[in-house]
Amino acid sequence: MEVDLTMFDVHARPESFPAVHGEKRRAIVHRFPYGVFFRIVGDTIVILGIILLAVIGNAAEYVSAMYFAGEDRIGLALSIT
C-alpha cells in the first residue's frame, strides 16, 4: 500500500523529488525505509529500482552502482501525461 502511494506521488509530481545522482531521483516510501529510484525521460518516468535504504547506507552510491551495472534491465515505465 505505501509503495503504491509513493508510486502515485512519483507519477503525479516527479520533478518534486530530489536528484540524488545526475538526473536520477529518489522518492522515499512513507513509514518504511525504502526508496523508489527513477529518471524522467521525455514524458515517461523510468523506474530504476525500489530498494531497502537501510541496507545500502548511501543512496547515491547505490544509484552509481546501478548506473555502472547498466540500465538495460529496466522493466517498468510510467507515462507522465
Secondary structure as GFF3:
##gff-version 3
##sequence-region A 1 81
A	DSSP	alpha_helix	2	12	.	.	.	ID=ss1
A	DSSP	three_ten_helix	14	16	.	.	.	ID=ss2
A	DSSP	beta_strand	19	21	.	.	.	ID=ss3
A	DSSP	beta_strand	24	28	.	.	.	ID=ss4
A	DSSP	beta_strand	34	41	.	.	.	ID=ss5
A	DSSP	beta_strand	44	52	.	.	.	ID=ss6
A	DSSP	alpha_helix	53	56	.	.	.	ID=ss7
A	DSSP	alpha_helix	59	69	.	.	.	ID=ss8
A	DSSP	beta_strand	76	79	.	.	.	ID=ss9
###
